Amino acid sequence: MLNEGQIRIPSGCAIAGVFSRCGALMPGNDIIRSIEVMHDRSNGLGGGFAGYGIYPEYAEYYAFHFFFNDTAAQRKCENFLDRHFSIVSFGEIPTRKMPEITNEPLIYRYFLLPLPDRLRASQLTEQEYVSRCALRINCEIDGAFVFSSGKNMGIFKANGYPEDVGRFYRLEDYGAYCWTAHGRYPTNTPGWWGGAHPFGLLEYSVVHNGEISSYDANRRFLEMYGYKCSLQTDTEAITYIVDYLTRRQGLTLEETAAVMAAPFWSTIAGMPEEEKNYYTFLRKRFSSLLVTGPFSILLGFTGGLMVLGDRLKLRSMVCGDHGDFFYAASEECAIRAICPEIGGIWSPDAGQPVIVRLA
């Protein structure tokens, strides 16, 4: 019998999400149970969660979550933050000791606002200023990693199985209207704390199952606009694609999905004229941001959640509704583990986004 870790499982990785349309805050227990059911889709080299609505007392501030290799990196990073932000509050992110989670870095969070004088002098929008600062830290300060930088949301990730990661971070103490989760089975990139999912920038967080064969083309395009893929995982590029298309280019999420998982040219050729012109424009204008390869994605954002799969439906994803709650996961069992009474469960069409938002 082959044991875990001795074979490559290209369809591995587990993703799960739950969203309350009415904004009800849910503790992290359920999302941990959901991802735990899919334990065999991971191999212990990365797990993580994103929660939205978890910092109501600091809702107007950017919550930066950090990994620091040592106190020297932390001091250098804090000097940078002092020059660019007003630090309203900071401290260690609460964790519990667990034998399954080892080699812990220093894990801190800082609640920040840009310094008004520095922001004015930069001539940037507030979000552009914050995103550039986060990217600079990851690229220029050795041993410091910003892995979450949005408002009233946070990412929690580590090297380990996802259920252990969730308990390590005490997610039962947080309330969120949206949770996403990831259990990693890395195939082409290393397993390490910074490379675990979710990946985030500002309000966006991405968990992903699959392999991005267009990574180099996507990365080269993004680097022309100041993004830097520094965390050794192709999923990082998806996060930056979404940020570039929505925040910088002003596309809707539906249009962003039509760029990332664009219809085949043969499909476009058979469309009505107006629809054909629309998709032709998107494919030509943003050709370098087409994401190819097998993938299923959960994209968290402020006030909503998007599900998107590749154009050939090469990675599993199922969705379901029960009352005000929407569920998505790699497997049906992960939904029924936390909502056994759910009715119909369905699979999204290939390349078609499913988007849910607060009512």
C-alpha positions as CSV (number, residue, x, y, z in Angstrom):
1,M,0.0,0.0,0.0
2,L,1.2,3.5,-0.8
3,N,1.4,5.8,2.1
4,E,0.5,9.5,2.3
5,G,3.2,11.6,0.8
6,Q,4.6,8.9,-1.5
7,I,2.5,9.7,-4.5
8,R,1.6,13.0,-6.2
9,I,-2.1,13.8,-6.1
10,P,-2.6,16.5,-8.8
11,S,-6.2,17.0,-7.8
12,G,-5.3,17.5,-4.2
13,C,-5.9,20.6,-2.0
14,A,-9.2,21.2,-0.2
15,I,-11.1,24.5,-0.2
16,A,-14.3,25.4,1.7
17,G,-16.3,28.5,2.4
18,V,-19.5,29.6,4.2
19,F,-21.2,33.0,3.8
20,S,-24.1,34.6,5.7
21,R,-26.1,36.8,3.4
22,C,-27.7,38.6,6.4
23,G,-24.3,39.2,8.0
24,A,-24.7,36.9,10.9
25,L,-21.3,36.4,12.6
26,M,-20.2,32.7,12.8
27,P,-17.4,31.5,15.1
28,G,-14.7,29.5,13.3
29,N,-15.7,26.1,14.7
30,D,-17.8,25.2,11.6
31,I,-15.3,26.1,9.0
32,I,-12.7,24.0,10.8
33,R,-15.1,21.0,10.8
34,S,-15.8,21.5,7.2
35,I,-12.2,21.5,6.0
36,E,-11.3,18.7,8.5
37,V,-13.6,16.3,6.7
38,M,-11.3,16.7,3.6
39,H,-8.2,15.8,5.6
40,D,-6.9,13.4,2.9
41,R,-6.8,16.1,0.3
42,S,-3.9,17.8,2.3
43,N,-0.5,16.6,3.3
44,G,0.3,18.8,6.3
45,L,2.3,21.4,4.4
46,G,-0.1,24.3,4.7
47,G,-3.5,25.3,5.9
48,G,-5.3,28.5,6.4
49,F,-8.4,30.6,6.9
50,A,-9.8,34.0,6.1
51,G,-12.6,35.6,8.1
52,Y,-14.6,38.8,7.3
53,G,-16.2,41.0,9.9
54,I,-13.8,39.7,12.7
55,Y,-12.5,43.1,13.8
56,P,-15.6,45.3,14.4
57,E,-13.9,47.5,17.0
58,Y,-11.2,48.3,14.4
59,A,-13.3,48.3,11.3
60,E,-11.9,51.5,9.9
61,Y,-8.3,50.5,10.2
62,Y,-6.1,48.3,8.1
63,A,-5.3,45.0,9.9
64,F,-1.8,43.9,8.9
65,H,-0.9,40.3,9.9
66,F,2.8,39.6,10.0
67,F,5.2,36.7,10.2
68,F,8.6,37.7,11.5
69,N,11.6,35.5,11.4
70,D,13.1,37.2,14.4
71,T,13.0,40.4,16.5
72,A,15.5,42.1,14.3
73,A,13.2,41.8,11.3
74,Q,10.3,43.0,13.5
75,R,12.2,46.1,14.6
76,K,13.1,47.0,11.1
77,C,9.5,46.5,9.9
78,E,8.2,48.6,12.8
79,N,10.5,51.4,11.8
80,F,9.0,51.3,8.3
81,L,5.5,51.3,9.7
82,D,6.2,54.3,12.0
83,R,7.4,56.3,8.9
84,H,4.3,55.5,6.9
85,F,1.4,54.8,9.2
86,S,-0.3,55.7,12.5
87,I,-0.3,52.5,14.6
88,V,-3.5,52.4,16.6
89,S,-2.9,49.1,18.2
90,F,-0.7,46.1,17.9
91,G,0.2,42.8,19.6
92,E,0.8,39.1,19.1
93,I,-2.0,37.2,17.4
94,P,-3.4,34.8,20.1
95,T,-2.4,31.2,19.5
96,R,-2.4,27.9,21.5
97,K,0.5,25.6,21.7
98,M,0.0,22.5,19.7
99,P,2.5,19.7,19.0
100,E,1.3,19.5,15.4
101,I,2.4,23.1,14.6
102,T,6.1,23.6,14.7
103,N,8.8,26.1,13.7
104,E,6.5,29.0,14.6
105,P,7.7,32.5,13.5
106,L,6.7,35.6,15.5
107,I,3.1,36.2,14.6
108,Y,1.8,39.8,15.1
109,R,-1.0,42.1,14.0
110,Y,-1.0,45.9,13.6
111,F,-4.0,48.1,13.1
112,L,-3.0,51.0,11.0
113,L,-4.0,54.2,9.1
114,P,-1.7,56.0,6.6
115,L,-0.1,59.1,7.9
116,P,-2.0,62.0,6.3
117,D,1.1,63.9,5.3
118,R,2.8,60.9,3.8
119,L,-0.4,60.0,1.9
120,R,-0.8,63.4,0.5
121,A,2.8,63.6,-0.6
122,S,2.5,60.2,-2.3
123,Q,-0.3,61.5,-4.6
124,L,-1.8,58.0,-4.4
125,T,-5.2,56.8,-3.3
126,E,-5.3,55.4,0.2
127,Q,-5.7,51.8,-1.1
128,E,-2.8,52.1,-3.5
129,Y,-0.6,53.6,-0.8
130,V,-1.4,50.7,1.6
131,S,-0.9,48.0,-1.1
132,R,2.4,49.5,-2.1
133,C,3.6,49.5,1.5
134,A,2.6,45.9,2.0
135,L,4.4,44.8,-1.2
136,R,7.5,46.8,-0.3
137,I,7.7,45.1,3.1
138,N,7.5,41.6,1.5
139,C,10.1,42.4,-1.1
140,E,12.6,44.6,0.8
141,I,12.6,43.7,4.5
142,D,14.2,40.3,5.0
143,G,12.4,38.1,7.4
144,A,9.2,40.1,7.5
145,F,6.0,39.0,5.6
146,V,2.6,40.8,5.5
147,F,0.1,38.1,4.8
148,S,-3.1,40.0,5.5
149,S,-3.8,43.7,4.9
150,G,-7.5,44.4,4.7
151,K,-10.1,46.2,6.8
152,N,-12.3,44.2,9.3
153,M,-10.9,40.9,7.9
154,G,-7.9,38.7,8.6
155,I,-6.0,35.7,7.3
156,F,-4.7,33.0,9.6
157,K,-2.3,30.4,8.1
158,A,0.6,28.1,8.9
159,N,2.5,25.0,8.0
160,G,0.3,22.1,9.0
161,Y,-3.0,20.4,8.4
162,P,-5.9,23.0,8.2
163,E,-7.8,21.7,11.2
164,D,-4.7,22.0,13.4
165,V,-4.0,25.5,12.0
166,G,-7.6,26.6,12.9
167,R,-7.3,25.4,16.5
168,F,-3.8,26.8,16.7
169,Y,-5.2,30.3,15.9
170,R,-8.2,29.9,18.3
171,L,-10.7,30.6,15.5
172,E,-13.5,29.8,17.8
173,D,-12.9,33.2,19.4
174,Y,-13.7,35.1,16.2
175,G,-17.0,35.9,14.6
176,A,-17.2,36.3,10.8
177,Y,-20.0,36.6,8.2
178,C,-17.7,34.9,5.7
179,W,-15.1,32.2,6.3
180,T,-12.9,30.5,3.7
181,A,-10.5,27.7,4.3
182,H,-7.7,25.8,2.5
183,G,-5.9,22.5,3.0
184,R,-2.7,22.4,0.9
185,Y,-1.1,19.6,-1.1
186,P,1.8,21.4,-2.8
187,T,3.0,19.9,-6.0
188,N,5.3,22.4,-7.7
189,T,6.2,24.8,-4.9
190,P,7.5,24.5,-1.4
191,G,5.4,24.1,1.7
192,W,6.1,26.9,4.2
193,W,4.3,29.4,6.4
194,G,4.2,32.2,3.9
195,G,3.3,29.9,1.0
196,A,0.2,28.6,2.7
197,H,-3.2,29.8,1.5
198,P,-5.2,32.1,1.7
199,F,-3.2,34.8,-0.1
200,G,-4.4,38.4,0.4
201,L,-4.0,42.0,-0.6
202,L,-6.2,44.7,0.9
203,E,-9.8,43.3,1.0
204,Y,-9.2,40.3,-1.2
205,S,-8.3,36.8,-0.1
206,V,-7.9,33.7,-2.4
207,V,-7.9,30.0,-1.7
208,H,-7.2,27.9,-4.7
209,N,-7.0,24.2,-5.7
210,G,-5.0,23.6,-8.9
211,E,-2.0,24.5,-10.9
212,I,-1.6,27.8,-12.8
213,S,0.2,26.9,-16.1
214,S,0.0,30.6,-17.2
215,Y,1.9,31.7,-14.0
216,D,4.9,33.1,-15.8
217,A,2.9,35.1,-18.3
218,N,0.6,36.4,-15.6
219,R,3.5,37.3,-13.3
220,R,5.5,39.1,-16.0
221,F,2.4,41.3,-16.8
222,L,1.7,42.0,-13.1
223,E,5.4,43.0,-12.5
224,M,5.0,45.7,-15.1
225,Y,2.5,47.4,-12.8
226,G,4.4,47.1,-9.5
227,Y,3.3,43.7,-8.2
228,K,5.9,41.3,-7.0
229,C,5.3,37.6,-6.6
230,S,7.6,36.8,-3.7
231,L,5.9,34.0,-1.7
232,Q,6.8,31.1,-4.0
233,T,3.3,30.0,-4.8
234,D,1.4,30.5,-8.1
235,T,-1.8,31.4,-6.2
236,E,-0.3,34.8,-5.2
237,A,-0.6,35.9,-8.8
238,I,-4.4,35.3,-8.8
239,T,-4.8,37.7,-5.9
240,Y,-2.9,40.4,-7.7
241,I,-4.8,39.8,-11.0
242,V,-8.1,40.4,-9.1
243,D,-6.7,43.5,-7.4
244,Y,-5.4,44.9,-10.7
245,L,-8.6,44.3,-12.7
246,T,-11.1,45.4,-10.1
247,R,-9.4,48.2,-8.1
248,R,-7.1,49.6,-10.7
249,Q,-9.0,48.9,-13.9
250,G,-12.5,49.3,-12.5
251,L,-13.9,46.0,-13.8
252,T,-16.7,44.2,-12.0
253,L,-16.2,40.8,-10.5
254,E,-18.2,39.3,-13.4
255,E,-15.9,41.0,-15.9
256,T,-12.8,39.9,-13.9
257,A,-14.0,36.3,-14.0
258,A,-14.5,36.7,-17.8
259,V,-10.9,37.7,-18.1
260,M,-9.4,35.0,-15.9
261,A,-11.6,32.2,-17.2
262,A,-12.4,33.6,-20.6
263,P,-14.6,31.6,-23.1
264,F,-12.7,29.8,-25.8
265,W,-12.5,31.7,-29.1
266,S,-14.6,29.0,-30.7
267,T,-17.3,29.7,-28.1
268,I,-17.1,33.4,-28.6
269,A,-17.5,33.0,-32.4
270,G,-20.9,31.5,-31.9
271,M,-22.2,34.2,-29.6
272,P,-24.7,37.0,-30.6
273,E,-22.9,40.1,-32.0
274,E,-23.0,42.3,-28.9
275,E,-21.9,39.5,-26.6
276,K,-19.2,38.5,-29.1
277,N,-17.8,42.0,-29.1
278,Y,-17.8,42.2,-25.3
279,Y,-15.9,39.0,-24.8
280,T,-13.5,39.7,-27.7
281,F,-12.6,43.0,-26.1
282,L,-11.9,41.5,-22.7
283,R,-9.8,38.7,-24.2
284,K,-7.7,41.0,-26.3
285,R,-7.4,43.8,-23.8
286,F,-6.3,41.6,-20.9
287,S,-4.9,38.6,-22.8
288,S,-1.9,38.2,-20.4
289,L,-4.3,37.7,-17.4
290,L,-6.0,34.7,-18.8
291,V,-5.5,32.0,-16.1
292,T,-4.9,28.6,-17.7
293,G,-4.6,25.2,-16.1
294,P,-6.9,23.3,-13.8
295,F,-8.3,25.4,-10.9
296,S,-11.1,26.1,-8.6
297,I,-11.0,29.4,-6.6
298,L,-12.8,30.9,-3.6
299,L,-12.4,34.7,-3.6
300,G,-13.3,36.5,-0.4
301,F,-14.0,40.2,-0.5
302,T,-15.6,42.8,1.7
303,G,-19.3,42.0,1.7
304,G,-19.1,38.9,-0.5
305,L,-17.7,35.7,-1.8
306,M,-17.0,34.5,-5.4
307,V,-16.6,30.9,-6.7
308,L,-14.8,30.4,-10.0
309,G,-13.6,27.3,-11.8
310,D,-11.5,26.8,-14.9
311,R,-13.0,26.6,-18.4
312,L,-12.9,22.8,-18.5
313,K,-14.1,22.1,-15.0
314,L,-10.9,20.2,-14.1
315,R,-11.1,20.8,-10.4
316,S,-14.1,19.8,-8.2
317,M,-16.3,22.4,-6.6
318,V,-19.9,22.1,-5.2
319,C,-22.2,24.8,-3.8
320,G,-25.3,24.8,-1.8
321,D,-27.9,27.2,-0.1
322,H,-29.7,26.8,3.1
323,G,-31.7,29.8,4.4
324,D,-29.5,32.8,4.5
325,F,-26.3,30.7,4.2
326,F,-24.3,29.9,1.1
327,Y,-21.8,27.0,1.1
328,A,-19.0,26.0,-1.2
329,A,-16.4,23.3,-1.0
330,S,-14.3,20.8,-2.9
331,E,-16.5,18.0,-1.8
332,E,-20.2,17.6,-0.8
333,C,-19.2,16.0,2.5
334,A,-17.6,19.2,3.7
335,I,-20.9,21.1,3.3
336,R,-23.0,18.4,4.9
337,A,-20.5,18.2,7.9
338,I,-21.7,21.6,9.0
339,C,-25.2,21.7,7.4
340,P,-26.6,18.1,7.3
341,E,-30.1,19.4,6.6
342,I,-29.1,21.2,3.3
343,G,-31.2,20.4,0.3
344,G,-29.8,20.4,-3.2
345,I,-26.1,20.7,-3.8
346,W,-25.0,21.7,-7.3
347,S,-21.8,22.2,-9.2
348,P,-21.1,25.6,-10.9
349,D,-20.7,25.7,-14.7
350,A,-17.2,25.7,-16.1
351,G,-15.7,29.1,-16.1
352,Q,-18.8,30.8,-14.7
353,P,-18.6,32.7,-11.5
354,V,-21.0,32.3,-8.6
355,I,-21.1,35.5,-6.6
356,V,-23.0,36.0,-3.3
357,R,-23.2,39.3,-1.4
358,L,-24.6,40.7,1.8
359,A,-28.3,41.4,1.5
